[in-house]
Amino acid sequence: MSWPVNVLTIFPEMFPGPLGTSLIGKALETEKWTCNSVNLRDYAEDKHHSVDDEPFGGGAGMLMRADVIGRAVDDVLSKAGSKVSKVYLSPKGKPFTQAKAQELTSNAQGMVMLCGRFEGIDQRVIDHYEFDEISIGDFVMTGGEMAAYCIIDACVRLLPAVIGKPESLEEESFSSGLLEYPQYTRPQEWNGLAVPDVLLSGHHENIRKWRLQHAEQLTQERRPDLWAQYVNERKLS
């Protein structure tokens, strides 16, 4: 059964884009997931196919209209089902996390993604359809399409049989609440730098302890927010 993704955008030609390559692209070819890009301008009723207008109360820029977006959302939801995940890409949304990717992927009905442009969309669309506002970072882009790439990629790779070795997903950054430990491969020595002896020892318990120690150290140094959450969860358990 395919995991369906519907993307509402004024640039439908951007999809699947880079999502049509590599492992995610192979998963698309084998229909482990599907990508349906919907042109929001098709739901405009004027001859110019306008989707935006000036904001009430004044201010810079233009907003995407609730009536146009609403018609598009209604159409897509009528086919996608009432329990589909609804995501609006927004810099004011909650930060996207690995846990959120797992939550979205677990919904067999798939995901509807709304990509804003200009200064965003009329708030009534978010409120009426109860869109989940998600941000991929503390910065602003020209639209939600690039953010959609990131979220779709993070979700699709979690689908069964997309990643060759599913157990590798369990040791990635954020899966355990920690950043991933350093990794090494051949050659054993490069530019005067050697692979840590413990990784060559064959002693699985010592390797496990080394990896945990370095994962904790990296997390504490680079992401004190994650480290604090990790320590707190360990205390509670």
C-alpha positions as CSV (number, residue, x, y, z in Angstrom):
1,M,0.0,0.0,0.0
2,S,1.4,3.4,-1.0
3,W,1.8,6.3,1.4
4,P,0.1,9.2,-0.3
5,V,1.4,12.8,-0.2
6,N,-0.6,15.7,-1.6
7,V,1.2,19.0,-2.0
8,L,-0.8,22.2,-2.5
9,T,1.4,24.9,-4.2
10,I,1.4,27.5,-6.9
11,F,4.5,25.8,-8.3
12,P,3.3,22.2,-8.9
13,E,6.2,21.6,-11.4
14,M,8.6,21.6,-8.4
15,F,7.4,18.2,-7.4
16,P,8.7,15.6,-7.1
17,G,11.8,17.5,-8.0
18,P,14.8,16.2,-6.0
19,L,12.4,13.7,-4.3
20,G,12.5,11.8,-7.6
21,T,16.1,10.8,-7.1
22,S,18.1,8.4,-4.9
23,L,16.4,6.2,-2.3
24,I,13.3,8.4,-2.1
25,G,13.0,8.4,-5.9
26,K,13.3,4.6,-6.0
27,A,10.6,4.4,-3.4
28,L,8.4,6.6,-5.6
29,E,9.0,4.5,-8.6
30,T,8.0,1.3,-6.7
31,E,5.0,3.1,-5.3
32,K,5.9,2.8,-1.7
33,W,4.7,6.4,-1.7
34,T,2.9,8.7,-4.2
35,C,3.3,12.4,-4.8
36,N,0.4,14.4,-6.1
37,S,1.1,18.1,-6.7
38,V,-2.0,20.4,-6.8
39,N,-1.9,23.8,-8.5
40,L,-3.6,26.3,-6.2
41,R,-4.2,28.6,-9.2
42,D,-6.6,26.1,-10.7
43,Y,-9.0,27.0,-7.9
44,A,-9.0,30.8,-8.6
45,E,-12.1,32.2,-10.3
46,D,-10.7,35.3,-12.0
47,K,-9.1,35.4,-15.4
48,H,-5.7,36.0,-13.9
49,H,-5.9,33.0,-11.6
50,S,-5.1,35.2,-8.6
51,V,-4.5,33.5,-5.3
52,D,-3.5,36.5,-3.2
53,D,-4.7,39.9,-2.0
54,E,-3.8,42.7,0.3
55,P,-4.0,42.0,4.0
56,F,-6.7,43.7,6.1
57,G,-5.2,46.3,8.5
58,G,-2.4,47.1,6.0
59,G,1.1,45.9,6.0
60,A,3.7,44.9,3.5
61,G,3.2,42.1,1.0
62,M,0.2,40.0,0.0
63,L,-1.7,37.1,1.6
64,M,-3.0,34.0,0.0
65,R,-6.8,34.1,0.0
66,A,-8.9,31.8,2.2
67,D,-11.6,31.2,-0.5
68,V,-9.1,30.0,-3.2
69,I,-7.1,27.9,-0.8
70,G,-10.3,26.6,0.8
71,R,-11.6,25.2,-2.5
72,A,-8.3,23.4,-3.1
73,V,-8.2,21.9,0.4
74,D,-11.8,20.8,0.2
75,D,-11.2,19.1,-3.1
76,V,-8.1,17.3,-1.9
77,L,-9.6,16.3,1.4
78,S,-12.6,14.8,-0.3
79,K,-10.3,12.3,-2.0
80,A,-7.6,11.9,0.7
81,G,-9.9,11.1,3.6
82,S,-10.9,12.8,6.8
83,K,-8.0,11.4,8.9
84,V,-5.2,12.5,6.6
85,S,-2.4,14.6,8.3
86,K,-2.6,18.2,7.4
87,V,0.6,20.2,7.4
88,Y,1.2,23.9,6.7
89,L,4.8,24.9,6.3
90,S,5.4,28.0,8.4
91,P,8.3,29.7,10.2
92,K,6.0,30.3,13.1
93,G,5.1,26.6,13.4
94,K,6.4,24.0,15.9
95,P,9.9,22.8,15.1
96,F,10.0,19.6,12.9
97,T,11.5,16.7,14.7
98,Q,12.3,13.0,14.1
99,A,9.4,12.1,16.4
100,K,7.1,14.2,14.2
101,A,8.4,12.4,11.1
102,Q,7.6,9.1,12.7
103,E,4.1,10.4,13.7
104,L,3.3,11.6,10.2
105,T,4.6,8.4,8.6
106,S,2.5,6.2,10.9
107,N,-0.7,7.7,9.4
108,A,-1.6,5.3,6.6
109,Q,-3.9,7.9,5.0
110,G,-0.8,10.0,4.2
111,M,-0.3,13.8,4.3
112,V,-1.6,16.9,2.8
113,M,1.0,19.7,2.7
114,L,0.1,23.4,2.1
115,C,2.9,25.5,0.8
116,G,2.5,29.2,1.4
117,R,4.0,32.0,-0.6
118,F,4.1,35.8,-0.3
119,E,3.4,36.8,3.3
120,G,1.6,33.6,4.1
121,I,-2.0,32.5,4.1
122,D,-5.2,33.8,5.6
123,Q,-5.3,32.5,9.2
124,R,-8.9,31.3,8.8
125,V,-7.6,28.5,6.6
126,I,-5.3,27.2,9.3
127,D,-8.0,27.5,11.9
128,H,-10.9,26.0,9.9
129,Y,-9.0,22.9,8.7
130,E,-6.9,22.6,11.8
131,F,-3.6,22.5,9.9
132,D,-0.6,21.5,11.9
133,E,1.9,24.4,11.5
134,I,5.5,23.1,11.2
135,S,8.8,24.9,10.8
136,I,12.1,23.4,9.7
137,G,14.1,26.1,11.4
138,D,14.4,29.7,12.6
139,F,14.7,31.3,9.2
140,V,12.4,32.5,6.5
141,M,12.3,31.3,2.8
142,T,10.3,32.5,-0.2
143,G,7.9,29.6,0.1
144,G,7.1,26.3,1.7
145,E,8.1,24.1,-1.1
146,M,11.8,23.6,0.0
147,A,10.6,22.8,3.5
148,A,8.1,20.3,2.1
149,Y,11.1,18.5,0.4
150,C,12.8,18.2,3.8
151,I,9.7,16.8,5.6
152,I,8.7,14.4,2.9
153,D,12.3,13.0,2.6
154,A,12.5,12.6,6.4
155,C,9.1,10.7,6.4
156,V,9.5,8.5,3.4
157,R,12.8,7.1,4.5
158,L,11.0,5.7,7.5
159,L,8.5,3.7,5.4
160,P,9.0,-0.1,5.4
161,A,11.6,-1.4,2.9
162,V,12.8,2.1,1.8
163,I,16.1,2.0,3.8
164,G,18.2,-1.2,3.1
165,K,19.1,-1.8,6.7
166,P,16.1,-0.8,8.9
167,E,18.2,-1.2,12.1
168,S,20.4,1.8,11.0
169,L,17.4,4.0,11.6
170,E,17.5,3.1,15.3
171,E,21.0,4.6,15.8
172,E,20.6,7.9,13.9
173,S,20.7,11.3,15.4
174,F,17.6,12.1,17.4
175,S,16.2,8.6,17.4
176,S,17.5,8.0,20.9
177,G,17.3,11.7,22.0
178,L,21.0,12.1,21.2
179,L,23.1,13.2,18.3
180,E,24.8,10.3,16.5
181,Y,28.2,9.2,17.5
182,P,31.2,9.7,15.1
183,Q,31.7,7.0,12.5
184,Y,34.7,5.7,10.6
185,T,35.5,3.4,7.6
186,R,38.5,2.5,5.5
187,P,41.3,3.4,5.2
188,Q,42.3,2.6,8.8
189,E,44.7,5.6,8.8
190,W,44.3,8.8,6.7
191,N,46.3,12.0,6.8
192,G,48.0,10.9,10.0
193,L,44.6,10.3,11.6
194,A,43.8,6.8,12.9
195,V,40.5,5.1,13.6
196,P,39.9,4.8,17.4
197,D,41.4,1.5,18.7
198,V,38.1,0.5,20.4
199,L,36.3,0.3,17.1
200,L,38.9,-2.2,15.9
201,S,38.8,-4.3,19.0
202,G,35.7,-6.5,18.2
203,H,34.6,-6.0,21.8
204,H,30.9,-5.2,21.2
205,E,30.1,-3.9,24.7
206,N,33.1,-1.6,24.8
207,I,32.1,-0.3,21.3
208,R,28.6,0.3,22.6
209,K,29.9,2.2,25.6
210,W,32.3,4.3,23.4
211,R,29.5,5.2,21.0
212,L,27.1,6.2,23.8
213,Q,29.8,8.3,25.5
214,H,30.6,10.2,22.3
215,A,26.9,10.6,21.4
216,E,26.3,12.1,24.9
217,Q,29.4,14.4,24.6
218,L,28.4,15.7,21.2
219,T,24.9,16.4,22.3
220,Q,26.0,18.2,25.4
221,E,28.4,20.4,23.4
222,R,26.3,21.1,20.3
223,R,22.6,20.8,21.5
224,P,22.3,21.7,25.1
225,D,18.5,21.8,24.6
226,L,18.4,18.2,23.6
227,W,20.9,17.3,26.3
228,A,18.7,18.8,29.0
229,Q,15.7,16.9,27.7
230,Y,17.7,13.7,27.5
231,V,18.9,14.0,31.1
232,N,15.4,14.9,32.3
233,E,13.8,11.9,30.6
234,R,16.4,9.6,32.2
235,K,15.6,11.0,35.6
236,L,11.9,10.4,35.1
237,S,12.5,6.8,34.0
